[in-house]
Amino acid sequence: PSPRSCQPNGANEEALRYEIEELKQKDLALDQEIAQLLSEGYSLEELEKHISLLHEYNDIKDAGQML
């Protein structure tokens, strides 16, 4: 096959460019949110601990709902 047949057509290329731009904006928003949390005194370790505890809570709650 020719190299041209492997390239996306114009519509697909435009959709990919749009998706890339959306992902860049999400990345920037997340970086800003992380910076805000760090400025408020939160630490990465503390946030990871809270997430772990929430997962554990949800597992216990799910088990209780099965009873």
Buried (B, 14 or more C-beta within 10 A) or exposed (E): EEEEEEEEEEEEEEEEEEEEEEEEEEEEEEEEEEEEBEEEEEEEEEEEEEEEEEEEEEEEEEEEEEE
